[in-house]
Amino acid sequence: MSFFKKKYVLVSILFILAISASAIAYVNGQSKSDVPIHKVANLSANSLTFREIDELDAFAELIVIGYATGDFRDREHIITAFDDGTMQSFHTNTTIKIKEILKKPDDFHSDQNELTIIEPVSLEGDVKYTANDYVELQKGDKSVLFLLRNSYGDYGLINDNLGKFSLEGITQYSVPQSSTAQALSEYETFWDSVMKKYTLN
């Protein structure tokens, strides 16, 4: 083999190695948010459901306008199991930025602008677990959030999908895609009531 042919073969091999190394680095460097969610497991949960804004307002301890600061995959997902491996509970700790406080308990500081709340949804690998078809808060989507403090002092979102209302209006993330026309109509009516009560539209 001539010198030029050897040089050509060597350059070709090095080029292929460089492409392969780049591809491997790209795949390994992809964030976990690039991995699609392949399955949604909806589980029924016993929870109080309010259909009137005044009832929900009275029950909630903390009502804020805020938004999630991180992507769903990057949040803290908590899943606990019994000794036999059966799922016991699940939730996601979601950090929100508070833009305005509409209602608060006396011990909640008026100048607090960030809070970690509990959402009834979680993620394990490519499987998302939800309670009562709850759809997680979307990053940056400013919403009215109805919260209640649990026995550990943590605030959690209440009333399932009827506990969060985007100021942008009704979006694909407001209710599950499988919602009936009646469920969507009920959500729209509730959304209107929330915007009217807090003079947000």
C-alpha positions as CSV (number, residue, x, y, z in Angstrom):
1,M,0.0,0.0,0.0
2,S,1.4,3.4,-1.0
3,F,2.1,6.1,1.5
4,F,-0.9,8.2,0.2
5,K,-3.3,5.3,0.4
6,K,-2.1,4.6,4.0
7,K,-2.5,8.2,4.8
8,Y,-6.0,8.2,3.3
9,V,-7.1,5.1,5.3
10,L,-5.6,6.6,8.5
11,V,-7.4,9.9,8.0
12,S,-10.7,8.0,7.3
13,I,-10.4,5.9,10.4
14,L,-9.6,9.0,12.6
15,F,-12.6,10.8,11.1
16,I,-14.9,7.9,11.8
17,L,-13.6,7.7,15.4
18,A,-14.1,11.4,15.9
19,I,-17.7,11.1,14.6
20,S,-18.3,8.1,16.9
21,A,-16.8,9.9,19.9
22,S,-19.0,13.0,19.2
23,A,-22.1,10.8,19.0
24,I,-21.4,9.0,22.2
25,A,-20.7,12.3,24.0
26,Y,-23.9,13.8,22.7
27,V,-26.0,10.8,23.8
28,N,-24.3,10.8,27.3
29,G,-24.6,14.6,27.5
30,Q,-28.3,14.7,26.8
31,S,-30.3,15.8,29.8
32,K,-32.9,13.6,31.4
33,S,-35.6,16.0,30.1
34,D,-34.8,14.7,26.6
35,V,-36.1,11.3,27.4
36,P,-39.8,11.1,26.6
37,I,-42.5,9.9,29.0
38,H,-43.8,6.8,27.5
39,K,-46.5,5.9,30.0
40,V,-48.9,7.7,32.3
41,A,-50.3,5.7,35.2
42,N,-53.4,7.4,36.7
43,L,-54.3,6.3,40.2
44,S,-57.5,7.2,42.0
45,A,-57.1,9.2,45.2
46,N,-59.6,10.2,47.9
47,S,-59.6,14.0,48.0
48,L,-62.0,16.8,48.6
49,T,-63.2,18.4,45.4
50,F,-64.7,21.9,45.5
51,R,-66.9,23.0,42.5
52,E,-67.4,26.6,43.8
53,I,-64.7,29.2,44.1
54,D,-65.9,30.6,47.4
55,E,-65.7,27.1,49.0
56,L,-62.2,26.6,47.6
57,D,-61.1,30.0,48.8
58,A,-62.5,29.4,52.3
59,F,-60.7,25.9,52.5
60,A,-57.3,27.0,51.2
61,E,-54.8,28.4,53.7
62,L,-52.6,30.0,51.1
63,I,-53.5,31.3,47.7
64,V,-50.8,32.7,45.5
65,I,-50.1,33.7,41.9
66,G,-46.9,32.0,41.0
67,Y,-45.1,29.7,38.6
68,A,-42.9,26.6,38.6
69,T,-39.2,27.5,38.2
70,G,-37.9,24.2,36.8
71,D,-38.9,21.6,34.2
72,F,-41.0,18.8,35.5
73,R,-38.2,16.2,35.0
74,D,-35.8,18.3,37.0
75,R,-38.0,18.5,40.1
76,E,-37.7,16.3,43.2
77,H,-39.9,13.2,42.6
78,I,-40.8,11.2,45.7
79,I,-42.1,7.7,45.6
80,T,-42.4,5.5,48.7
81,A,-43.1,1.8,48.8
82,F,-44.2,-0.8,51.4
83,D,-41.8,-3.6,52.4
84,D,-43.1,-5.9,49.7
85,G,-42.3,-3.2,47.0
86,T,-45.9,-2.1,46.5
87,M,-46.2,1.7,45.9
88,Q,-47.3,3.5,49.0
89,S,-47.4,7.1,48.0
90,F,-45.9,9.5,45.5
91,H,-45.6,13.3,44.9
92,T,-43.3,15.9,43.4
93,N,-41.7,18.8,45.3
94,T,-42.1,21.8,43.0
95,T,-40.3,25.1,43.6
96,I,-42.5,28.0,42.7
97,K,-41.8,31.7,42.4
98,I,-44.5,33.8,44.1
99,K,-45.5,36.9,42.3
100,E,-48.5,37.9,44.5
101,I,-50.2,36.6,47.6
102,L,-54.0,36.6,47.5
103,K,-54.6,34.9,50.9
104,K,-52.2,33.7,53.6
105,P,-52.1,32.5,57.2
106,D,-50.7,34.9,59.8
107,D,-47.3,33.0,60.0
108,F,-46.6,33.2,56.3
109,H,-44.3,36.1,55.6
110,S,-45.7,38.7,53.2
111,D,-42.4,39.2,51.5
112,Q,-41.7,35.5,50.8
113,N,-41.2,35.1,47.1
114,E,-40.3,31.4,46.7
115,L,-41.9,28.2,48.1
116,T,-41.6,24.5,47.5
117,I,-45.0,22.9,47.2
118,I,-46.3,19.3,46.8
119,E,-48.0,18.2,43.6
120,P,-50.0,14.9,43.3
121,V,-47.8,13.6,40.5
122,S,-44.4,11.9,40.2
123,L,-42.0,10.4,37.8
124,E,-40.0,7.2,37.8
125,G,-37.9,6.5,34.7
126,D,-40.3,7.1,31.7
127,V,-43.5,6.5,33.8
128,K,-45.4,9.4,35.2
129,Y,-47.8,8.6,38.1
130,T,-50.7,11.0,38.6
131,A,-53.5,11.2,41.2
132,N,-57.0,11.8,39.7
133,D,-55.6,12.7,36.3
134,Y,-53.7,15.7,37.7
135,V,-51.5,17.6,35.2
136,E,-48.3,19.1,36.6
137,L,-47.5,22.8,36.6
138,Q,-45.6,23.9,33.6
139,K,-42.4,25.9,34.0
140,G,-43.0,29.6,33.8
141,D,-46.8,29.3,33.5
142,K,-48.0,32.0,35.9
143,S,-51.1,30.6,37.7
144,V,-53.4,31.0,40.7
145,L,-52.5,28.2,43.1
146,F,-54.7,27.0,46.0
147,L,-52.6,25.5,48.8
148,L,-53.1,23.7,52.1
149,R,-50.5,22.9,54.7
150,N,-50.1,19.3,55.8
151,S,-49.1,17.9,59.2
152,Y,-45.4,18.3,58.4
153,G,-45.8,22.0,57.6
154,D,-45.5,21.6,53.8
155,Y,-47.9,23.3,51.5
156,G,-49.6,21.1,48.9
157,L,-51.8,22.0,45.9
158,I,-55.4,21.0,46.6
159,N,-58.5,20.3,44.5
160,D,-56.6,18.5,41.8
161,N,-56.7,20.3,38.4
162,L,-59.3,22.6,39.9
163,G,-56.6,24.0,42.2
164,K,-54.5,25.7,39.6
165,F,-55.6,28.2,37.0
166,S,-53.2,29.7,34.4
167,L,-53.4,33.4,33.8
168,E,-52.8,32.6,30.2
169,G,-56.2,31.0,29.9
170,I,-57.1,27.4,29.4
171,T,-54.3,25.4,27.8
172,Q,-53.5,21.8,27.0
173,Y,-52.0,21.6,30.4
174,S,-55.1,22.8,32.3
175,V,-56.9,19.5,32.2
176,P,-56.0,15.9,31.0
177,Q,-56.2,15.4,27.2
178,S,-58.7,12.7,27.9
179,S,-61.2,15.1,29.5
180,T,-64.8,15.0,28.4
181,A,-66.5,18.0,26.9
182,Q,-68.5,18.4,30.2
183,A,-65.3,18.3,32.3
184,L,-63.7,20.9,30.1
185,S,-66.8,23.1,30.3
186,E,-66.8,22.8,34.1
187,Y,-63.1,23.8,34.2
188,E,-63.8,26.8,32.0
189,T,-66.7,28.0,34.2
190,F,-64.4,27.6,37.3
191,W,-61.5,29.4,35.6
192,D,-63.9,32.3,34.8
193,S,-65.0,32.4,38.5
194,V,-61.4,32.5,39.7
195,M,-60.4,35.3,37.4
196,K,-63.5,37.3,38.3
197,K,-63.1,36.8,42.1
198,Y,-59.5,38.0,42.2
199,T,-60.0,40.6,39.3
200,L,-57.3,39.0,37.1
201,N,-58.8,39.5,33.7
